[in-house]
Amino acid sequence: MTFKTTSILLLATVTLLLSCNKQEGKEKADTSVDIDTTALSMEGEADNFDIQGFQNLVETYEDPERSEWQNPQLVVEKLNDLRGKVVADIGAGTGYFTFRMAEKGARVIAIDIDERFLNYIEERRTELLHIIPENAVETRLSLEDDPLLNKNEVDAALLVNTYHFLDNRVNYLDKVKKGLKPGGQLVIVDYKAGAMPVGPPEEVKISPDEATNELLRAGFENIEVDESGLQFQYIISGTKK
């Protein structure tokens, strides 16, 4: 899901795993972290680390306890009525929001730089055909610096827990804007400053003020900031002219 190297993503996720699990599951999480760290330093064990690291990511993103602080319903509501809309889920990961938006009637383009996540989404998509139409979810492999959206392709774009990973964010936002239809909406969800049990290291967090300034520099307007709706995150939305 990230837009830096996979190794940076995995290291950030280790921090998330250590903090996010409940106390009764801590021993298990600590064990997996120890195995992964050892594998990283052992010659010939890179593939094993890669597989285990990805499994850890899936377990973290799909942890049922995530809904307690992520409040996906509130996030999806920020996109208003999704029926008949095309939405880009940028940094889709396991499709945590992709499938929720598809259930609301959107056609969702799940975008990620890691093909393993897209394969995971494809497998989930086939399992959910009884509730989500076959053409409701499309997967797309992107670049770290480009979501590879076509001009005026989508009605809305969603970036959840992804913004702080981006380099050259204003440039990236400009590419997202080009992919939005006139009047299209962008929603960004990312972590607040301060000590909390989930989220990335403090030094990589992007403040709401900084994110707002970057959206304005990229040409978005009607910027709205919600810092109270979610416990650990802020939500910023803007529109394309």
FIMITI-285907 format. One record per residue (C-alpha): chain; x, y, z; residue number from 1. Coordinates in Angstrom, 3 decimals. Example, Ala and Ser with C-alpha at 12.3 -4.5 7.8 and 13.67 -1.06 7.14 Angstrom:
BEGIN
 chain        u        v        w   n
     A   12.300   -4.500    7.800   1
     A   13.670   -1.060    7.140   2
***
This chain:
BEGIN
 chain        u        v        w   n
     A    0.000    0.000    0.000   1
     A    2.835    2.230    0.528   2
     A    4.533    4.535   -1.805   3
     A    8.032    4.019   -0.497   4
     A    9.952    0.781   -0.724   5
     A    8.368   -2.435    0.575   6
     A   10.993   -2.727    3.284   7
     A    9.990    0.653    4.739   8
     A    6.364   -0.431    4.702   9
     A    7.144   -3.652    6.532  10
     A    9.191   -1.878    9.204  11
     A    6.377    0.624    9.747  12
     A    3.908   -2.249    9.976  13
     A    5.981   -3.983   12.661  14
     A    5.429   -0.864   14.784  15
     A    1.709   -1.046   14.057  16
     A    1.536   -4.739   14.939  17
     A    3.283   -4.224   18.273  18
     A    0.948   -1.412   19.264  19
     A   -2.359   -2.536   17.783  20
     A   -2.786   -6.051   19.204  21
     A   -4.447   -6.543   22.566  22
     A   -2.385   -7.698   25.531  23
     A   -3.551  -11.287   25.242  24
     A   -2.284  -11.438   21.669  25
     A    0.963   -9.617   22.328  26
     A    3.056  -12.729   22.854  27
     A    2.087  -14.057   19.426  28
     A    2.817  -10.728   17.761  29
     A    6.206  -10.488   19.450  30
     A    7.114  -13.971   18.227  31
     A    6.308  -13.151   14.597  32
     A    8.297   -9.931   14.803  33
     A   11.315  -11.793   16.163  34
     A   11.134  -14.312   13.339  35
     A   10.833  -11.623   10.695  36
     A   13.725   -9.579   12.053  37
     A   15.956  -12.642   12.179  38
     A   14.982  -13.628    8.657  39
     A   15.850  -10.152    7.409  40
     A   19.434  -10.589    8.604  41
     A   19.919  -14.209    7.534  42
     A   21.295  -14.977    4.109  43
     A   18.883  -16.981    1.999  44
     A   15.844  -16.149    4.161  45
     A   14.601  -13.088    2.258  46
     A   11.725  -14.942    0.599  47
     A   10.509  -16.305    3.920  48
     A   10.578  -12.815    5.414  49
     A    8.667  -11.461    2.461  50
     A    5.896  -14.042    2.813  51
     A    5.641  -13.723    6.581  52
     A    5.721   -9.942    6.374  53
     A    2.864   -9.897    3.880  54
     A    0.806  -12.249    6.029  55
     A    1.358   -9.909    8.968  56
     A    0.131   -6.982    6.879  57
     A   -3.025   -8.827    5.871  58
     A   -3.761   -9.826    9.454  59
     A   -3.227   -6.247   10.619  60
     A   -5.326   -4.575    7.925  61
     A   -8.159   -7.091    8.323  62
     A   -8.055   -7.234   12.130  63
     A  -11.705   -7.093   13.307  64
     A  -10.637   -4.707   16.058  65
     A   -9.650   -2.153   13.422  66
     A  -13.269   -1.144   12.943  67
     A  -13.339    0.154   16.526  68
     A  -10.959    3.017   15.724  69
     A  -11.079    3.201   11.919  70
     A  -14.857    3.684   11.768  71
     A  -15.079    2.744    8.080  72
     A  -18.733    3.710    7.858  73
     A  -17.946    7.324    8.757  74
     A  -15.094    7.452    6.229  75
     A  -17.256    6.075    3.419  76
     A  -20.013    8.559    4.292  77
     A  -17.558   11.392    3.578  78
     A  -17.826   10.375   -0.099  79
     A  -21.589   10.937   -0.016  80
     A  -23.877    8.845   -2.219  81
     A  -21.672    6.340   -4.067  82
     A  -24.309    4.739   -6.258  83
     A  -23.161    4.768   -9.863  84
     A  -19.866    6.532   -9.065  85
     A  -16.359    5.447  -10.017  86
     A  -13.957    5.667   -7.072  87
     A  -10.181    5.207   -6.920  88
     A   -9.069    3.512   -3.709  89
     A   -5.408    4.571   -3.745  90
     A   -3.218    2.425   -1.530  91
     A   -6.033   -0.123   -1.376  92
     A   -4.072   -2.762    0.520  93
     A   -6.362   -5.700    1.273  94
     A   -9.404   -3.870   -0.048  95
     A  -10.648   -2.883    3.407  96
     A  -12.427    0.126    1.922  97
     A  -12.658   -1.153   -1.655  98
     A  -15.314   -3.722   -0.863  99
     A  -17.213   -1.446    1.483 100
     A  -17.514    1.172   -1.242 101
     A  -18.514   -1.448   -3.802 102
     A  -21.289   -2.593   -1.471 103
     A  -22.572    0.998   -1.493 104
     A  -22.969    0.872   -5.275 105
     A  -19.654    2.289   -6.505 106
     A  -17.391    0.835   -9.142 107
     A  -14.037    0.835   -7.401 108
     A  -10.550    0.874   -8.907 109
     A   -8.317   -0.655   -6.238 110
     A   -4.867    0.865   -6.775 111
     A   -1.651   -0.294   -5.138 112
     A    2.067   -0.567   -5.889 113
     A    2.234   -4.071   -4.386 114
     A    0.853   -6.733   -6.722 115
     A    0.389   -9.152   -3.828 116
     A   -2.366   -6.935   -2.432 117
     A   -4.059   -6.770   -5.809 118
     A   -3.962  -10.572   -6.074 119
     A   -5.481  -10.768   -2.607 120
     A   -8.267   -8.393   -3.656 121
     A   -8.951  -10.443   -6.783 122
     A   -9.341  -13.569   -4.649 123
     A  -11.654  -11.779   -2.251 124
     A  -13.640  -10.373   -5.148 125
     A  -14.500  -13.833   -6.432 126
     A  -15.543  -14.886   -2.934 127
     A  -17.922  -11.931   -2.626 128
     A  -19.748  -12.226   -5.939 129
     A  -22.927  -13.074   -4.049 130
     A  -23.043   -9.516   -2.653 131
     A  -20.873   -7.475   -5.027 132
     A  -21.303   -7.447   -8.835 133
     A  -18.418   -8.928  -10.801 134
     A  -17.550   -5.644  -12.510 135
     A  -17.747   -3.580   -9.300 136
     A  -14.050   -3.959   -8.446 137
     A  -11.058   -3.477  -10.743 138
     A   -7.445   -3.798   -9.620 139
     A   -4.645   -1.645  -10.976 140
     A   -0.901   -1.812  -10.336 141
     A    0.502    1.708   -9.987 142
     A    3.827    3.446   -9.517 143
     A    5.188    4.971   -6.327 144
     A    4.904    8.452   -7.838 145
     A    1.823    7.989  -10.012 146
     A   -1.591    6.352   -9.376 147
     A   -1.898    5.861  -13.157 148
     A   -5.389    7.253  -13.407 149
     A   -6.704    8.220  -16.804 150
     A   -7.793   11.820  -17.325 151
     A  -11.222   12.524  -15.798 152
     A  -11.611    8.816  -15.024 153
     A  -13.097    8.846  -11.523 154
     A  -15.723   10.708   -9.545 155
     A  -13.818   10.405   -6.278 156
     A  -10.513    9.230   -4.820 157
     A   -9.797    7.882   -1.340 158
     A   -6.398    7.634    0.372 159
     A   -6.514    5.961    3.784 160
     A   -3.326    5.580    5.851 161
     A   -1.344    6.253    2.683 162
     A   -0.647    9.972    2.491 163
     A    2.323    9.982    4.873 164
     A    4.107    7.440    2.656 165
     A    4.082    9.649   -0.428 166
     A    7.106   11.529   -1.731 167
     A    6.585   14.756   -3.692 168
     A    3.041   14.899   -2.391 169
     A    1.947   18.026   -4.268 170
     A    3.047   16.469   -7.535 171
     A    1.221   13.259   -6.649 172
     A   -1.923   15.159   -5.733 173
     A   -1.802   16.924   -9.076 174
     A   -1.853   13.537  -10.817 175
     A   -4.796   12.451   -8.685 176
     A   -6.589   15.679   -9.586 177
     A   -6.108   15.044  -13.292 178
     A   -7.757   11.658  -12.827 179
     A  -10.791   13.217  -11.166 180
     A  -13.751   14.436  -13.149 181
     A  -14.633   18.138  -12.780 182
     A  -16.182   18.541   -9.359 183
     A  -14.642   15.239   -8.265 184
     A  -13.850   14.696   -4.604 185
     A  -10.646   13.642   -2.850 186
     A  -10.741   12.276    0.717 187
     A   -7.568   11.712    2.736 188
     A   -7.478    9.886    6.065 189
     A   -4.223    9.903    8.007 190
     A   -2.853    9.865   11.523 191
     A   -2.940   12.646   14.082 192
     A    0.170   13.686   15.974 193
     A    0.831   12.313   19.435 194
     A    1.336    8.996   21.153 195
     A   -1.315    6.449   20.229 196
     A   -1.608    2.658   19.932 197
     A   -1.801    2.675   16.126 198
     A   -0.087    4.513   13.310 199
     A    3.400    5.226   11.985 200
     A    6.358    6.768   13.837 201
     A    5.810   10.363   14.872 202
     A    8.513   11.723   12.592 203
     A    6.732   10.625    9.388 204
     A    3.269   11.921   10.238 205
     A    1.803   14.765    8.182 206
     A   -0.166   17.382   10.087 207
     A   -3.637   18.439    8.905 208
     A   -2.320   21.964    8.288 209
     A    0.487   20.663    6.094 210
     A   -1.841   18.374    4.170 211
     A   -4.326   21.218    3.670 212
     A   -1.594   23.472    2.340 213
     A   -0.468   20.782   -0.083 214
     A   -3.998   20.251   -1.379 215
     A   -4.336   23.965   -1.994 216
     A   -0.989   24.056   -3.813 217
     A   -2.171   21.177   -6.003 218
     A   -5.246   23.185   -6.986 219
     A   -7.954   21.585   -4.844 220
     A  -10.648   23.771   -3.371 221
     A  -13.476   23.555   -0.826 222
     A  -11.073   22.000    1.672 223
     A  -12.741   20.587    4.786 224
     A  -10.901   19.152    7.803 225
     A  -12.453   16.805   10.360 226
     A  -10.211   16.214   13.371 227
     A  -12.884   14.915   15.735 228
     A  -14.714   12.208   13.813 229
     A  -12.008    9.571   14.275 230
     A  -10.095    8.833   17.445 231
     A   -6.602    8.550   15.978 232
     A   -6.959   10.106   12.521 233
     A   -8.051   13.223   10.735 234
     A  -10.107   13.374    7.545 235
     A   -9.485   15.984    4.867 236
     A  -11.613   16.416    1.758 237
     A  -11.320   18.693   -1.252 238
     A  -12.760   19.017   -4.714 239
     A  -11.473   19.592   -8.229 240
     A  -12.735   22.677  -10.038 241
***
